[in-house]
């Protein structure tokens, strides 16, 4: 199946990167290369783009899509949490802009065999990097009831998390839960019928939660943002597209902390903690898709773009 992914907030992201033709830019989640292609179109022959992704299918798709610009693009397989050492290995210690388009790609959702979706029956997987050991199968079949409850409640913000965790444990006692279809059926049966009407598929929040746990998505994001901001040259920008409130909160709080890092008590007349601002938050409110984009691409509805500009 061809790797297809419709890039969200495309023009808004490219505009906010404020691309310098001779600059160095990083797409930490290159996916199918949609955002990267638009960056490359604005780069001169001296400019450079580094693309990073942990999914081998995305790497192959981006390599093919960006073939016309191969002399100014380098694509690396890995997790963006390792961006600093990966760039250092390429001889790069600072860049002019960084982009992150978080979450799961349209292709990963549509390709049933990857086990991300509740809309078809396939082996439980959900690994963005299939080299890693932990998969959705392990989470569903080996986590304790308490661990499952916390994952589903905290990452899915699912009000029926306790009941879903209980039913998963009851069913896996009979036989392992092996497919997305089996898991979706268990979740559906755990939610009262009157609560299932409206609000989308009953398994949506739980599948999101398990995917986040499998790929350590929030942990990776939280650990990575400071290092990315430190990589930026003066007036370089970090653009982050999120798809749910948990990600957005992490980005918002991190950007605010990097703009105003002082931890001195408010009554102190001058700062004595010595923490210096790293820059400014460009987006006081997140940039969201236009009505037209949401109609054209329903998966863009929950997306938000936040931008931080480095000031040295």
Secondary structure, 3 states (H helix, E strand, C coil): CCCCCCCCCHHHHHHHHCCCCCCEEEECCCCCCHHHHHHHHCCCCCCEEEEEECCHHHHHHHHHHCHHHHHHEEEEECCHHHHHHHHHHCCCCCEEEEEEECCCCHHHHHCHHHCCCCCCCCECCCCCCCCCCCCHHHHHHHCCHHHHHHHHHHHHCCCCHHHHHHHHHHHHHHCCCCEHHHHHHHHHHHCCHHHCCCCCCCCHHHHHHHHHHHHCHHHHHHHHHHHHHHHEEEEEEEEEEECCHHHHHHHHHHHHHHHCCCCCCCCCCCCCCCCCCCEEECCCCCEECCHHHHHHCHHHCCCEEEEEEECC
